[in-house]
Amino acid sequence: AGHHSMNDRINGQMTSMKRILVLISGSGSNLQAILDGCAGGKIAGQVVGVISNKADAYGLVRAREAGVATAILAQQQFASREEYDAALLALMADYQPDLVVLAGFMRILSADLVRHFAGRMINIHPSLLPKYQGLHTHQRAIEAGDDEHGASVHFVTEELDGGPVILQARVPIFEGDSADEVAARVQVQEHSIYPLVVQWFCEGRLQMREGSAFLDGKQLGLAGYASE
């Protein structure tokens, strides 16, 4: 009987593994952090696919090395943004993801696609949102004279970089820092907070309700989860 119950437990675990789909455009270092988290048993999920809009994205190599299915969907194949997004949505749906992770995916997604995956799609943005939505965040933080900067993991909504924040990491900006130095410091933090948020989601602890993020049933503040 002991043997039987162990099998049940293992089977139960397998069925509850969440299906994670990752969208990339570039090197995929956050993808790697998530792949490592899954491989090390820190994330109760499995990356079932990686989609890139760039054929030469190094993240595709990372995915293949981890034995993960990949797909490339390049803009050039489509006459319009609407057609691209319709094809992307169909491709994403094929993977039947529980969670969609945007990891350096450099396209603005259509409202239809975002609505389809509402509450199941997260992004990481290299700033302490709501500061510095959009591009060139590190340079903008330096030019503003900020003494801290960071990264924010948030649910994706129709407002670009505007969905509810789940977790932030802060890093100092030192006098004389270049944008590259700040970016490198932020990226180290990204690789720890993104897998953690993915794990929260896979464990069923994290939800989006009425445009707010909830962890363990508690509504998170504007800066997301903040441990004192």
C-alpha positions as CSV (number, residue, x, y, z in Angstrom):
1,A,0.0,0.0,0.0
2,G,2.9,2.3,0.8
3,H,4.2,1.9,-2.7
4,H,0.8,2.6,-4.2
5,S,0.4,5.9,-2.2
6,M,3.8,7.1,-3.3
7,N,2.9,6.5,-6.9
8,D,-0.3,8.5,-6.4
9,R,1.7,11.3,-4.9
10,I,4.1,11.4,-7.9
11,N,1.2,11.2,-10.4
12,G,-0.6,14.0,-8.5
13,Q,2.5,16.1,-8.7
14,M,2.9,15.6,-12.4
15,T,-0.7,16.6,-13.1
16,S,-0.3,19.7,-11.1
17,M,2.8,20.9,-12.9
18,K,2.0,24.2,-14.5
19,R,2.6,24.7,-18.2
20,I,4.8,27.7,-18.8
21,L,5.3,29.4,-22.2
22,V,8.1,32.0,-22.6
23,L,8.2,34.7,-25.2
24,I,11.6,36.2,-26.1
25,S,13.4,38.4,-28.6
26,G,17.0,38.2,-27.4
27,S,19.6,36.5,-25.2
28,G,17.0,34.9,-22.9
29,S,18.9,35.3,-19.6
30,N,15.6,35.5,-17.7
31,L,14.4,32.4,-19.6
32,Q,17.6,30.6,-18.4
33,A,16.9,31.6,-14.8
34,I,13.4,30.1,-15.1
35,L,14.6,26.9,-16.9
36,D,17.1,26.5,-14.1
37,G,14.4,27.0,-11.5
38,C,12.3,24.3,-13.1
39,A,15.2,21.9,-13.5
40,G,16.2,22.4,-9.9
41,G,12.7,21.7,-8.6
42,K,12.3,25.3,-7.3
43,I,9.4,26.0,-9.7
44,A,6.5,23.6,-9.8
45,G,6.2,23.9,-13.5
46,Q,7.6,23.1,-16.9
47,V,8.6,25.3,-19.7
48,V,6.6,23.7,-22.6
49,G,7.6,26.1,-25.3
50,V,9.7,29.2,-26.2
51,I,8.5,31.5,-29.0
52,S,10.8,34.2,-30.5
53,N,10.0,36.9,-33.0
54,K,13.7,36.9,-33.9
55,A,15.3,33.9,-35.6
56,D,18.8,34.7,-34.2
57,A,17.7,35.1,-30.5
58,Y,20.2,33.3,-28.3
59,G,17.4,32.3,-26.0
60,L,16.3,29.7,-28.7
61,V,19.7,28.0,-28.2
62,R,19.1,28.0,-24.4
63,A,15.7,26.4,-25.0
64,R,16.9,23.7,-27.3
65,E,19.8,22.8,-24.9
66,A,17.1,22.3,-22.2
67,G,15.1,20.1,-24.6
68,V,12.2,22.7,-24.9
69,A,10.2,23.1,-28.1
70,T,10.8,26.3,-29.9
71,A,9.0,28.4,-32.5
72,I,10.0,31.5,-34.5
73,L,7.3,33.9,-35.6
74,A,8.9,36.8,-37.5
75,Q,7.0,40.0,-38.4
76,Q,8.3,39.8,-42.0
77,Q,5.9,36.9,-42.7
78,F,2.9,39.1,-42.0
79,A,1.3,42.1,-43.8
80,S,0.0,43.7,-40.7
81,R,0.3,43.8,-37.0
82,E,-3.2,42.4,-36.6
83,E,-2.3,39.4,-38.7
84,Y,0.9,38.8,-36.7
85,D,-0.9,39.0,-33.4
86,A,-3.7,36.6,-34.6
87,A,-1.0,34.1,-35.7
88,L,0.9,34.6,-32.4
89,L,-2.3,34.0,-30.4
90,A,-3.0,30.8,-32.3
91,L,0.5,29.6,-31.8
92,M,0.5,30.4,-28.1
93,A,-2.8,28.6,-27.6
94,D,-1.3,25.5,-29.2
95,Y,0.9,25.1,-26.1
96,Q,-2.1,25.3,-23.7
97,P,-0.1,27.4,-21.3
98,D,-1.1,28.0,-17.7
99,L,1.3,30.9,-17.6
100,V,2.8,33.1,-20.3
101,V,6.1,34.7,-19.3
102,L,7.4,37.7,-21.4
103,A,11.2,37.6,-21.0
104,G,12.6,40.4,-23.2
105,F,9.9,40.1,-25.9
106,M,10.2,43.4,-27.8
107,R,6.8,43.7,-29.3
108,I,3.7,45.5,-28.0
109,L,0.9,43.0,-27.8
110,S,-2.6,43.7,-29.1
111,A,-5.4,44.2,-26.7
112,D,-7.1,41.0,-27.9
113,L,-4.1,38.9,-27.1
114,V,-3.6,40.5,-23.7
115,R,-7.3,40.0,-22.8
116,H,-7.1,36.3,-23.9
117,F,-4.3,35.7,-21.4
118,A,-5.5,38.1,-18.7
119,G,-4.3,37.0,-15.2
120,R,-2.0,34.4,-16.9
121,M,0.6,36.6,-18.4
122,I,3.5,38.3,-16.6
123,N,6.4,40.6,-17.7
124,I,9.5,42.0,-16.2
125,H,10.4,45.6,-16.7
126,P,13.7,47.2,-15.9
127,S,12.6,50.0,-13.7
128,L,10.7,50.6,-10.4
129,L,7.3,51.0,-12.0
130,P,5.4,53.2,-12.4
131,K,8.7,55.1,-13.1
132,Y,10.2,54.8,-16.6
133,Q,7.7,52.9,-18.6
134,G,9.0,52.1,-22.1
135,L,12.7,52.0,-23.2
136,H,16.1,53.2,-22.1
137,T,15.1,53.0,-18.5
138,H,18.7,52.8,-17.0
139,Q,19.8,55.9,-18.9
140,R,16.7,57.8,-17.9
141,A,17.2,56.9,-14.2
142,I,20.8,58.1,-14.3
143,E,19.8,61.4,-16.0
144,A,17.0,62.0,-13.5
145,G,19.7,61.8,-10.7
146,D,18.0,58.8,-9.0
147,D,20.0,57.0,-6.4
148,E,18.1,53.8,-6.8
149,H,16.7,51.8,-9.7
150,G,15.5,48.3,-10.2
151,A,13.1,45.8,-11.9
152,S,9.4,45.1,-11.6
153,V,7.6,41.9,-12.3
154,H,4.0,42.7,-13.2
155,F,0.8,41.2,-14.7
156,V,0.3,42.3,-18.3
157,T,-2.7,44.4,-19.0
158,E,-3.7,46.6,-22.0
159,E,-1.8,49.5,-20.5
160,L,1.8,49.1,-21.6
161,D,4.0,48.5,-18.6
162,G,1.0,49.4,-16.5
163,G,-0.3,46.2,-15.1
164,P,-0.3,45.6,-11.3
165,V,3.2,45.1,-9.9
166,I,3.8,41.7,-8.2
167,L,7.4,42.1,-6.9
168,Q,10.2,44.7,-7.3
169,A,13.9,44.5,-6.6
170,R,15.9,47.7,-5.9
171,V,19.6,48.4,-6.8
172,P,21.7,51.4,-6.0
173,I,22.9,53.9,-8.6
174,F,26.4,55.1,-7.8
175,E,28.0,58.3,-9.0
176,G,29.6,57.9,-12.4
177,D,27.7,54.7,-13.2
178,S,27.1,54.0,-16.9
179,A,23.7,52.7,-18.2
180,D,25.4,49.3,-18.8
181,E,26.7,49.1,-15.3
182,V,23.3,49.8,-13.9
183,A,21.7,47.4,-16.3
184,A,24.0,44.6,-15.2
185,R,23.2,45.3,-11.6
186,V,19.5,45.2,-12.3
187,Q,19.8,42.0,-14.4
188,V,21.3,40.1,-11.4
189,Q,18.2,40.9,-9.4
190,E,15.8,40.1,-12.3
191,H,17.3,36.5,-12.3
192,S,16.2,36.0,-8.7
193,I,12.8,37.8,-8.6
194,Y,11.4,36.5,-11.9
195,P,11.7,32.7,-11.1
196,L,10.3,33.5,-7.6
197,V,7.2,35.1,-9.1
198,V,6.8,32.2,-11.5
199,Q,6.9,29.8,-8.6
200,W,4.3,31.8,-6.7
201,F,2.0,31.5,-9.7
202,C,2.7,27.8,-10.2
203,E,1.9,27.1,-6.5
204,G,-1.5,28.8,-6.9
205,R,-0.5,31.6,-4.5
206,L,-0.7,34.5,-7.0
207,Q,-3.7,35.8,-8.9
208,M,-4.9,39.0,-10.6
209,R,-8.4,40.1,-9.6
210,E,-10.2,43.3,-10.6
211,G,-6.9,44.7,-11.9
212,S,-5.0,44.1,-8.7
213,A,-2.4,41.5,-7.8
214,F,-3.1,39.1,-4.9
215,L,-0.7,36.9,-3.1
216,D,-2.0,34.3,-0.6
217,G,-5.4,36.1,-0.9
218,K,-4.0,39.5,0.2
219,Q,-4.0,42.4,-2.2
220,L,-0.5,43.7,-2.9
221,G,0.4,47.4,-2.8
222,L,1.5,49.5,-5.7
223,A,5.1,48.3,-5.4
224,G,3.9,44.7,-5.2
225,Y,5.0,42.4,-2.4
226,A,7.3,44.2,0.0
227,S,8.9,42.3,2.9
228,E,9.7,44.6,5.8
